[in-house]
Amino acid sequence: MKKIALIAALALALPFAATAQTTPAKPAAKAEAKKTPPKKQVTRKAAKAVEEVTPIADETSIVLTDADLEVAKRVSLGKAQCELGADVTVAADEKKPGFFNVSTKGLKYRMHPVESRTGAIRLEDPRAGAMWLQLGNKSMLMNQKAGLRIADECQTAEQVAFAEEMKKNPPKSLFEGADAAKK
């Protein structure tokens, strides 16, 4: 019985002993932290200035398939005007067919086509986590890593003409004629 009481007393005292040993070390750690100079943070303006002059990295490890190259032929090039006064410029990379340089608001991406099941044109920059999604009548630029839309409702001259044509001749509804099939 005495052994059990002794073990219980040691078990209770052990955490207090460990705390008592580490307590004097805390002021020493604070003193060390005060000796190191504080880290300087880079301002957004400075980071943006550096990013604007930094060249886009060449991704040589990405090999495009024939399907990807077919998608690349359908990419709408040029400056697209977006909502809220933003714009996105998509330019083909002359050195590497199938790759594109996409830029907006000081952000630059090197993108390549990715085949999509829906038929939408999709360009991706896996390093930066950016994606350019292009439909017939509009496009958008997203940062998948941050979960943000960088630019939305973007339209090139081609897409504006396509949107006008859609207004004049709206596409057939998916459900149009569904009731007739039941009869």
C-alpha positions in Angstrom: 0.0 0.0 0.0 2.9 2.3 0.8 4.4 1.6 -2.6 1.1 2.6 -4.4 1.0 5.9 -2.3 4.6 6.6 -3.1 4.1 6.0 -6.9 0.9 8.2 -6.8 2.8 11.0 -5.0 5.7 10.8 -7.6 3.2 10.8 -10.5 1.6 14.0 -9.1 4.9 15.7 -8.3 6.7 14.9 -11.6 4.8 17.5 -13.8 5.5 20.2 -11.1 9.2 19.3 -11.1 9.4 19.6 -14.9 7.6 23.0 -14.7 9.9 24.3 -12.0 13.0 23.4 -14.1 11.7 25.2 -17.2 10.5 28.4 -15.5 13.9 30.1 -15.1 14.7 29.5 -18.8 11.8 31.6 -20.1 13.3 35.0 -19.2 16.6 34.0 -20.9 14.7 33.1 -24.1 13.0 36.5 -24.0 16.3 38.2 -23.6 17.7 36.2 -26.6 14.6 37.3 -28.7 15.2 40.9 -27.9 18.9 40.7 -29.1 17.9 39.6 -32.6 16.9 42.4 -34.9 13.3 42.4 -36.0 12.7 41.1 -39.6 11.8 43.8 -42.1 8.6 43.2 -44.1 8.4 43.9 -47.8 5.7 46.4 -48.7 3.1 45.4 -51.3 4.3 48.2 -53.5 7.9 46.9 -53.5 6.8 43.3 -54.1 4.7 44.4 -57.0 7.6 46.4 -58.5 9.9 43.4 -58.3 7.3 41.1 -59.8 6.7 43.4 -62.7 10.3 43.3 -63.8 10.9 39.6 -63.0 10.8 37.5 -66.2 8.3 34.6 -66.4 9.9 31.3 -65.7 10.3 28.8 -68.6 8.6 25.5 -67.7 10.5 23.0 -69.7 9.2 20.0 -67.8 5.7 20.3 -69.3 5.1 18.4 -72.5 1.9 19.2 -74.4 -0.1 16.5 -76.0 -1.7 16.8 -79.5 -5.1 17.5 -77.8 -3.5 20.3 -75.8 -2.0 21.8 -79.0 -5.5 21.7 -80.6 -6.9 23.6 -77.6 -4.1 26.2 -78.0 -5.3 27.0 -81.5 -8.6 28.1 -80.1 -7.3 30.5 -77.5 -8.5 34.1 -78.0 -5.4 36.4 -78.0 -5.1 40.0 -77.2 -6.3 42.4 -74.6 -9.6 41.5 -72.8 -11.5 44.2 -71.0 -12.9 42.9 -67.7 -15.4 44.2 -65.1 -14.3 46.9 -62.6 -11.9 48.4 -65.1 -9.4 45.5 -65.1 -7.9 44.0 -68.3 -6.0 40.8 -69.1 -3.6 40.4 -72.0 -3.1 36.9 -73.5 -0.1 36.5 -75.9 1.2 33.4 -77.5 4.8 32.5 -76.6 6.8 32.7 -79.9 9.6 30.4 -78.6 7.4 27.6 -77.4 4.2 26.8 -79.4 1.2 26.1 -77.2 2.4 28.2 -74.3 0.9 31.6 -73.5 1.9 34.7 -71.4 -1.0 36.0 -69.5 -0.7 39.3 -67.6 -2.8 41.7 -65.6 -2.3 44.3 -62.8 1.4 43.6 -62.6 0.9 39.8 -62.4 2.5 37.6 -65.1 1.8 34.0 -65.7 3.2 31.4 -68.2 0.3 29.2 -69.0 -0.3 26.1 -71.1 -3.6 24.5 -72.3 -5.3 21.7 -70.4 -7.9 19.6 -72.1 -11.3 20.1 -70.5 -14.3 17.7 -70.5 -16.8 20.6 -71.0 -15.1 22.1 -74.1 -14.1 25.3 -72.3 -10.6 26.5 -73.0 -8.5 26.2 -69.9 -5.0 27.6 -69.5 -3.0 26.8 -66.3 0.2 28.0 -64.6 0.8 25.2 -62.1 3.7 27.0 -60.4 1.6 30.1 -59.5 -1.7 28.2 -59.2 -3.4 30.5 -61.8 -6.0 29.5 -64.3 -7.5 31.3 -67.3 -10.9 30.0 -68.3 -12.3 31.0 -71.7 -15.8 30.5 -72.9 -17.2 31.7 -76.2 -18.6 34.9 -74.7 -16.4 35.6 -71.7 -13.3 34.6 -69.7 -12.0 34.8 -66.2 -8.6 34.7 -64.5 -8.4 32.9 -61.2 -5.8 32.1 -58.6 -6.6 28.6 -57.3 -4.0 28.6 -54.5 -5.6 31.7 -53.0 -9.1 30.9 -54.0 -9.6 34.3 -55.7 -11.0 35.6 -59.0 -8.4 38.0 -60.2 -10.4 39.2 -63.2 -14.0 38.4 -64.2 -16.3 39.0 -67.1 -13.3 39.5 -69.5 -14.1 39.9 -73.2 -11.9 40.2 -76.3 -13.4 41.7 -79.5 -14.1 38.1 -80.7 -16.0 37.3 -77.5 -18.0 40.5 -77.6 -19.1 39.6 -81.1 -20.0 36.1 -80.0 -22.0 37.5 -77.0 -24.0 39.7 -79.4 -24.7 36.8 -81.7 -26.0 34.8 -78.6 -28.4 37.6 -77.8 -29.7 37.7 -81.4 -29.9 33.9 -81.7 -30.0 32.4 -78.2 -28.9 28.7 -78.0 -31.5 26.1 -77.6 -32.4 25.3 -74.0 -31.3 22.0 -72.6 -34.8 21.2 -71.5 -36.6 22.4 -74.6 -38.5 19.5 -76.0 -38.1 17.3 -72.9 -41.8 17.3 -72.3 -42.5 16.1 -75.9 -40.2 13.1 -75.3 -42.4 11.9 -72.4 -45.5 11.6 -74.5 
